[in-house]
Amino acid sequence: MLNIKVVSWSLGLFTAISFVLCVIYGLLVPPSLHMAPFLEMVLPAFKWLTFWGFCLGLVESFLYGAYVGLVFVPIHNFLARRCGGTGMRA
């Protein structure tokens, strides 16, 4: 059985770190290779290269990851019980 708190926090931090890496990548490469258009599409109200845009993108990224954990863990635990398997050990 998976622990919902551990998985949600892990996925939230993973997506937040991935967001920061995407921003750093965008600062290092030429504009034609930026992730800015993609980030602006998937993160509501995100604006590239502003302080508030960065903060909002970081929070939204974390929340997306946490949401995945909150939805995935109950489904996994239900199926692990239902199918008779022990599931993954946390």
N, CA, C and O of each residue as an XYZ file, in Angstrom:
360
protein
N       0.829     -1.174      0.000
C       0.000      0.000      0.000
C       0.879      1.245      0.000
O       1.868      1.332      0.728
N       0.499      2.189     -0.822
C       1.252      3.430     -0.901
C       0.720      4.443      0.108
O      -0.475      4.469      0.403
N       1.599      5.259      0.625
C       1.235      6.323      1.552
C       0.916      7.578      0.737
O       1.785      8.105      0.043
N      -0.320      8.054      0.820
C      -0.764      9.171     -0.008
C       0.028     10.447      0.266
O       0.295     11.223     -0.652
N       0.401     10.663      1.518
C       1.145     11.871      1.878
C       2.545     11.856      1.265
O       2.999     12.858      0.712
N       3.217     10.726      1.367
C       4.577     10.610      0.838
C       4.571     10.747     -0.685
O       5.381     11.485     -1.246
N       3.676     10.052     -1.339
C       3.632     10.088     -2.805
C       3.235     11.473     -3.307
O       3.830     11.971     -4.262
N       2.246     12.101     -2.683
C       1.802     13.425     -3.129
C       2.907     14.472     -2.956
O       3.149     15.276     -3.856
N       3.571     14.460     -1.806
C       4.669     15.394     -1.593
C       5.826     15.112     -2.557
O       6.437     16.044     -3.079
N       6.124     13.842     -2.792
C       7.215     13.492     -3.704
C       6.928     13.975     -5.118
O       7.801     14.553     -5.766
N       5.725     13.747     -5.593
C       5.366     14.185     -6.941
C       5.281     15.703     -7.029
O       5.666     16.283     -8.044
N       4.786     16.351     -5.985
C       4.744     17.810     -5.969
C       6.130     18.413     -6.058
O       6.359     19.339     -6.836
N       7.056     17.896     -5.267
C       8.431     18.391     -5.307
C       9.108     18.066     -6.636
O       9.876     18.873     -7.160
N       8.823     16.890     -7.174
C       9.389     16.516     -8.471
C       8.953     17.487     -9.562
O       9.778     17.933    -10.359
N       7.660     17.818     -9.605
C       7.190     18.726    -10.655
C       7.675     20.153    -10.407
O       7.933     20.878    -11.368
N       7.808     20.577     -9.155
C       8.339     21.909     -8.862
C       9.807     22.015     -9.298
O      10.210     23.013     -9.896
N      10.598     20.988     -8.997
C      12.000     20.975     -9.414
C      12.093     20.942    -10.932
O      12.951     21.611    -11.510
N      11.232     20.182    -11.583
C      11.222     20.130    -13.049
C      10.905     21.501    -13.639
O      11.490     21.894    -14.648
N       9.978     22.231    -13.012
C       9.648     23.584    -13.468
C      10.873     24.492    -13.376
O      11.180     25.221    -14.320
N      11.570     24.449    -12.245
C      12.762     25.287    -12.074
C      13.811     24.928    -13.125
O      14.448     25.820    -13.686
N      13.998     23.654    -13.396
C      14.960     23.235    -14.418
C      14.550     23.721    -15.800
O      15.408     24.094    -16.600
N      13.251     23.723    -16.097
C      12.764     24.238    -17.387
C      13.044     25.735    -17.516
O      13.416     26.207    -18.590
N      12.867     26.478    -16.428
C      13.142     27.919    -16.461
C      14.638     28.165    -16.649
O      15.033     29.018    -17.445
N      15.463     27.427    -15.925
C      16.915     27.571    -16.088
C      17.318     27.227    -17.517
O      18.130     27.928    -18.121
N      16.762     26.167    -18.047
C      17.028     25.775    -19.434
C      16.668     26.915    -20.383
O      17.421     27.232    -21.304
N      15.498     27.529    -20.143
C      15.050     28.633    -20.995
C      15.965     29.841    -20.926
O      16.059     30.601    -21.889
N      16.639     30.027    -19.800
C      17.566     31.147    -19.664
C      18.908     30.878    -20.335
O      19.637     31.812    -20.670
N      19.236     29.597    -20.533
C      20.542     29.236    -21.070
C      20.570     29.022    -22.583
O      21.625     29.146    -23.205
N      19.437     28.707    -23.171
C      19.415     28.364    -24.598
C      18.829     29.510    -25.420
O      18.204     30.415    -24.867
N      19.030     29.475    -26.735
C      18.451     30.506    -27.594
C      16.916     30.501    -27.526
O      16.315     29.467    -27.235
N      16.284     31.646    -27.791
C      14.820     31.747    -27.700
C      14.055     30.725    -28.543
O      12.933     30.357    -28.193
N      14.637     30.269    -29.632
C      13.939     29.292    -30.479
C      13.765     27.941    -29.783
O      12.929     27.139    -30.200
N      14.536     27.682    -28.737
C      14.463     26.416    -28.013
C      13.799     26.546    -26.651
O      13.808     25.592    -25.874
N      13.227     27.699    -26.345
C      12.615     27.932    -25.032
C      11.426     27.025    -24.762
O      10.754     26.547    -25.676
N      11.192     26.805    -23.474
C      10.006     26.085    -23.021
C       8.878     27.063    -22.694
O       7.790     26.635    -22.310
N       9.117     28.366    -22.838
C       8.151     29.389    -22.440
C       6.769     29.192    -23.063
O       5.777     29.246    -22.336
N       6.657     28.966    -24.367
C       5.309     28.783    -24.935
C       4.570     27.584    -24.325
O       3.367     27.655    -24.076
N       5.288     26.496    -24.088
C       4.657     25.322    -23.486
C       4.213     25.619    -22.065
O       3.087     25.297    -21.686
N       5.091     26.233    -21.271
C       4.750     26.549    -19.888
C       3.559     27.502    -19.820
O       2.700     27.358    -18.950
N       3.500     28.470    -20.727
C       2.379     29.406    -20.734
C       1.072     28.720    -21.134
O      -0.006     29.171    -20.746
N       1.158     27.639    -21.904
C      -0.051     26.896    -22.282
C      -0.575     26.036    -21.139
O      -1.786     25.966    -20.927
N       0.311     25.387    -20.406
C      -0.134     24.419    -19.392
C      -0.295     24.999    -17.990
O      -0.939     24.383    -17.140
N       0.273     26.158    -17.738
C       0.169     26.788    -16.414
C      -0.675     28.056    -16.526
O      -0.209     29.055    -17.073
N      -1.902     28.031    -16.020
C      -2.788     29.199    -16.126
C      -2.171     30.452    -15.513
O      -1.629     30.405    -14.409
N      -2.253     31.563    -16.223
C      -1.787     32.892    -15.796
C      -0.268     32.993    -15.678
O       0.231     34.005    -15.185
N       0.476     31.994    -16.107
C       1.936     32.042    -16.059
C       2.445     32.980    -17.150
O       2.029     32.886    -18.305
N       3.347     33.883    -16.772
C       4.013     34.781    -17.722
C       5.510     34.558    -17.616
O       6.069     34.541    -16.519
N       6.153     34.387    -18.756
C       7.570     34.077    -18.801
C       8.406     35.236    -18.274
O       8.174     36.397    -18.613
N       9.353     34.906    -17.465
C      10.406     35.782    -16.987
C       9.929     36.990    -16.177
O      10.479     38.085    -16.296
N       8.917     36.781    -15.365
C       8.548     37.776    -14.359
C       8.625     37.095    -12.998
O       8.473     35.878    -12.900
N       8.859     37.871    -11.962
C       8.973     37.296    -10.625
C       7.682     36.599    -10.225
O       7.704     35.462     -9.753
N       6.544     37.289    -10.416
C       5.253     36.704    -10.028
C       4.893     35.532    -10.926
O       4.265     34.575    -10.474
N       5.282     35.597    -12.187
C       5.053     34.470    -13.085
C       5.818     33.237    -12.639
O       5.297     32.123    -12.677
N       7.069     33.448    -12.211
C       7.877     32.331    -11.719
C       7.261     31.728    -10.461
O       7.133     30.509    -10.341
N       6.878     32.607     -9.518
C       6.286     32.116     -8.254
C       4.994     31.348     -8.523
O       4.773     30.272     -7.968
N       4.150     31.910     -9.376
C       2.886     31.246     -9.711
C       3.146     29.913    -10.410
O       2.497     28.916    -10.094
N       4.077     29.883    -11.345
C       4.409     28.644    -12.047
C       4.945     27.577    -11.107
O       4.639     26.395    -11.257
N       5.742     27.999    -10.143
C       6.287     27.053     -9.172
C       5.179     26.445     -8.319
O       5.148     25.233     -8.101
N       4.269     27.291     -7.837
C       3.149     26.801     -7.024
C       2.234     25.903     -7.854
O       1.829     24.836     -7.395
N       1.909     26.332     -9.073
C       1.027     25.522     -9.927
C       1.663     24.178    -10.252
O       0.982     23.153    -10.255
N       2.954     24.175    -10.524
C       3.647     22.917    -10.826
C       3.582     21.963     -9.635
O       3.298     20.776     -9.791
N       3.849     22.495     -8.452
C       3.766     21.666     -7.245
C       2.359     21.104     -7.083
O       2.196     19.920     -6.788
N       1.345     21.941     -7.270
C      -0.037     21.493     -7.089
C      -0.438     20.444     -8.124
O      -1.184     19.520     -7.803
N       0.041     20.571     -9.352
C      -0.234     19.539    -10.354
C       0.327     18.193     -9.908
O      -0.356     17.174    -10.008
N       1.561     18.181     -9.419
C       2.175     16.941     -8.953
C       1.449     16.356     -7.763
O       1.212     15.150     -7.702
N       1.093     17.218     -6.808
C       0.365     16.742     -5.623
C      -0.992     16.172     -6.020
O      -1.433     15.165     -5.466
N      -1.647     16.814     -6.975
C      -2.936     16.318     -7.468
C      -2.792     14.911     -8.049
O      -3.622     14.041     -7.787
N      -1.758     14.695     -8.824
C      -1.528     13.358     -9.394
C      -1.379     12.326     -8.285
O      -1.935     11.232     -8.377
N      -0.633     12.665     -7.235
C      -0.469     11.749     -6.108
C      -1.785     11.485     -5.394
O      -2.079     10.349     -5.022
N      -2.585     12.548     -5.198
C      -3.869     12.398     -4.512
C      -4.854     11.528     -5.294
O      -5.705     10.864     -4.701
N      -4.738     11.531     -6.606
C      -5.632     10.705     -7.427
C      -5.054      9.301     -7.618
O      -5.789      8.315     -7.569
N      -3.749      9.211     -7.832
C      -3.126      7.928     -8.146
C      -3.118      6.952     -6.973
O      -3.441      5.777     -7.146
N      -2.754      7.424     -5.785
C      -2.579      6.525     -4.637
C      -3.859      5.779     -4.268
O      -3.800      4.563     -4.087
N      -5.017      6.442     -4.144
C      -6.226      5.674     -3.830
C      -6.575      4.640     -4.908
O      -7.036      3.541     -4.598
N      -6.350      5.003     -6.167
C      -6.610      4.044     -7.246
C      -5.669      2.849     -7.122
O      -6.102      1.701     -7.222
N      -4.383      3.118     -6.906
C      -3.407      2.037     -6.763
C      -3.752      1.144     -5.568
O      -3.759     -0.081     -5.686
N      -4.037      1.761     -4.426
C      -4.328      0.974     -3.219
C      -5.609      0.154     -3.386
O      -5.678     -0.986     -2.928
N      -6.620      0.726     -4.037
C      -7.853     -0.006     -4.287
C      -7.584     -1.228     -5.168
O      -8.034     -2.333     -4.865
N      -6.853     -1.018     -6.253
C      -6.572     -2.131     -7.157
C      -5.658     -3.170     -6.510
O      -5.795     -4.365     -6.773
N      -4.729     -2.724     -5.670
C      -3.845     -3.682     -4.980
C      -4.661     -4.577     -4.051
O      -4.412     -5.780     -3.970
N      -5.639     -3.991     -3.348
C      -6.502     -4.801     -2.468
C      -7.417     -5.697     -3.299
O      -7.578     -6.880     -3.000
N      -8.005     -5.134     -4.326
C      -8.988     -5.833     -5.142
C      -8.377     -7.028     -5.883
O      -8.999     -8.083     -6.009
N      -7.163     -6.839     -6.361
C      -6.503     -7.896     -7.140
C      -5.740     -8.877     -6.253
O      -5.174     -9.852     -6.746
N      -5.725     -8.626     -4.971
C      -5.093     -9.563     -4.049
C      -3.597     -9.425     -3.946
O      -2.952    -10.196     -3.235
N      -3.019     -8.441     -4.655
C      -1.570     -8.237     -4.566
C      -1.224     -7.428     -3.352
O      -2.082     -6.756     -2.780
N       0.021     -7.483     -2.954
C       0.457     -6.705     -1.797
C       0.782     -5.280     -2.204
O       0.914     -4.416     -1.337
N       0.916     -5.004     -3.505
C       1.218     -3.659     -3.957
C       2.679     -3.344     -3.701
O       3.454     -4.196     -3.266
N       3.030     -2.105     -3.980
C       4.392     -1.643     -3.753
C       4.571     -1.280     -2.291
O       3.650     -0.766     -1.656
N       5.718     -1.538     -1.771
C       5.997     -1.199     -0.370
C       6.606      0.197     -0.315
O       7.528      0.512     -1.068
N       6.086      1.024      0.575
C       6.622      2.399      0.712
C       7.631      2.459      1.815
O       8.191      3.522      2.082
